[in-house]
C-alpha cells in the first residue's frame, strides 16, 4: 500500500506527510517496518509533520528517535506539529 | 572504480583544469572578473574580504586564498591585487607556489589602473591556459577524490532520502581510501551527540563539541531565538521546525565512517577518511571553505532546490523531492525521491549517486556548470569590518 506519511522510529510521535493531507483523511503512516492509520484533523502540507499520537504540553517531540524540540501546547493526534506548537531548545539567546 | 583526472605536482588530482584568476581583495574583484570573462578556460574567484578587518580575519583570508590557489582543479593561478590591501599578497603567492604550480601577481596600482591591468592580466591568463591545455586526463582512483558534503535549501524530504544517500557515497569513498569533508557546524546543533559517537577517539569528540559550542555561542550572543535564521524561513516553509530536526537530517551526509580529524575553515586535511571542518551553513562561505580545503568534487542535497554552483569545483545536486526535481530541472543532477516513495532502496540510490559523481569527476558537466550558475563564493570571517 502506498504510504501517505513516514515516521522513522517506533518511538517517534510525529510523522512527515508525503502528500498534502486534508481533515478527516485517514493517513497510512509507515512507522519503521509496520504501518498504522492516523486520522488527520487539519490541513497538512507536503513535507510537514503531524502528531501520530497525542503529545502533552512540555513533552519532547521525537523524530528519527531523537528529540527535535518540545511541545508548547497539547498536540492532539492528527494535528499539524510545526513552529506554532513546537519550540527549539537550542540556539536560544532569548532564554539566556 | 576509477575516474579520469588531472594529476598535479603535489600529488592531488583535479577533476577540472582551469586557470584561476583570484582577487586578493574586494577592491580588485571587477578586474579579476573582466580577465576571466575574456579568456576561455579561465575562471575568477571574488569575495568581500582582504582589507579593514581584524588580524585574525586577515590571516583567515590569506590562508583561504592559498587553499583556493592550491585546489587541484586549478592548473595555474593569477592573483589580481589592488596594491594597498591587508592581504599578504606575496605570502599568498608563495603559499600557492609551494604546491608546485605557476603563480603570477598583477596589481592595479603598480600596473597603472584598471585598463592596463585588464590587458596585461588577460595576456598572462591566455599564456597560462595555453600551457594548461597540454595536460591530459589520466586514470585515477576513488582514493583521489576529496568530496565536500553540503545540503541546503532544505526540506523534510532531504533527511529521509538525499542526505542518507550522500552518507552511502561518503562511506564508499572513505572505504576506497578517499577523503570526505563534513562542514556546516551550525547544522550539528542538536545532533552532536550522534556525531561524537562516530569520532575516532575522545580527543576528536571533544574537538567536535568545542566547534558546536563556539558556533552556538555566536548565535546566542545576539540575544534572539535563532529560528528564522536557522532553520531559515524557507526551511520552515518546507516543514522543518527546529535546528535540531535540520541537524539530524544534515549529519546523515557523513554516513557511518569514523571522524578522523577536525579542521578549521578551509584547512587542507592531512589525513584521509571522513573529517569535520568548521564552517557555517550558508552556500558561498561553505562552498569556498570546501574548495580551499582541496575538494575536487562537492555533492549537495537540496529539498527545495538550491541552484548554486562554485566556479572551479563541480557541485552535484540531488533532491529527494519529486516536485523540486520537476520544477528545478535546470539545476538538479539526480532525484532520489524513490527512497521515500519505497520504489528504490537507499544503497541503490547511493550507487547511482556515486556513478554520477565519478562521471562528473571525469569531465561530464553538472547542471550548474551547464546553466552557468557557478558563482556562489565568499570567504567566511567572524569579526567585524572595521
Boltz contact constraints between the chains, C-beta under 6 A:
constraints:
  - contact:
      token1: [A, 16]
      token2: [B, 156]
      max_distance: 6.0
  - contact:
      token1: [A, 47]
      token2: [B, 155]
      max_distance: 6.0
  - contact:
      token1: [A, 47]
      token2: [B, 156]
      max_distance: 6.0
  - contact:
      token1: [A, 47]
      token2: [B, 157]
      max_distance: 6.0
  - contact:
      token1: [A, 47]
      token2: [B, 238]
      max_distance: 6.0
  - contact:
      token1: [A, 47]
      token2: [B, 239]
      max_distance: 6.0
  - contact:
      token1: [A, 48]
      token2: [B, 239]
      max_distance: 6.0
  - contact:
      token1: [A, 64]
      token2: [B, 248]
      max_distance: 6.0
  - contact:
      token1: [A, 66]
      token2: [B, 248]
      max_distance: 6.0
  - contact:
      token1: [A, 68]
      token2: [B, 242]
      max_distance: 6.0
  - contact:
      token1: [A, 68]
      token2: [B, 244]
      max_distance: 6.0
  - contact:
      token1: [A, 68]
      token2: [B, 245]
      max_distance: 6.0
  - contact:
      token1: [A, 69]
      token2: [B, 242]
      max_distance: 6.0
  - contact:
      token1: [A, 69]
      token2: [B, 244]
      max_distance: 6.0
  - contact:
      token1: [A, 82]
      token2: [B, 241]
      max_distance: 6.0
  - contact:
      token1: [A, 83]
      token2: [B, 236]
      max_distance: 6.0
  - contact:
      token1: [A, 83]
      token2: [B, 241]
      max_distance: 6.0
  - contact:
      token1: [A, 86]
      token2: [B, 241]
      max_distance: 6.0
  - contact:
      token1: [A, 88]
      token2: [B, 227]
      max_distance: 6.0
  - contact:
      token1: [A, 88]
      token2: [B, 242]
      max_distance: 6.0
  - contact:
      token1: [A, 88]
      token2: [B, 243]
      max_distance: 6.0
  - contact:
      token1: [A, 90]
      token2: [B, 189]
      max_distance: 6.0
  - contact:
      token1: [A, 90]
      token2: [B, 190]
      max_distance: 6.0
  - contact:
      token1: [A, 90]
      token2: [B, 243]
      max_distance: 6.0
  - contact:
      token1: [A, 90]
      token2: [B, 244]
      max_distance: 6.0
  - contact:
      token1: [A, 91]
      token2: [B, 216]
      max_distance: 6.0
  - contact:
      token1: [A, 91]
      token2: [B, 219]
      max_distance: 6.0
  - contact:
      token1: [A, 91]
      token2: [B, 226]
      max_distance: 6.0
  - contact:
      token1: [A, 91]
      token2: [B, 243]
      max_distance: 6.0
  - contact:
      token1: [A, 92]
      token2: [B, 225]
      max_distance: 6.0
  - contact:
      token1: [A, 93]
      token2: [B, 220]
      max_distance: 6.0
  - contact:
      token1: [A, 93]
      token2: [B, 222]
      max_distance: 6.0
  - contact:
      token1: [A, 93]
      token2: [B, 223]
      max_distance: 6.0
  - contact:
      token1: [A, 93]
      token2: [B, 224]
      max_distance: 6.0
  - contact:
      token1: [A, 94]
      token2: [B, 224]
      max_distance: 6.0
  - contact:
      token1: [A, 94]
      token2: [B, 225]
      max_distance: 6.0
  - contact:
      token1: [A, 96]
      token2: [B, 220]
      max_distance: 6.0
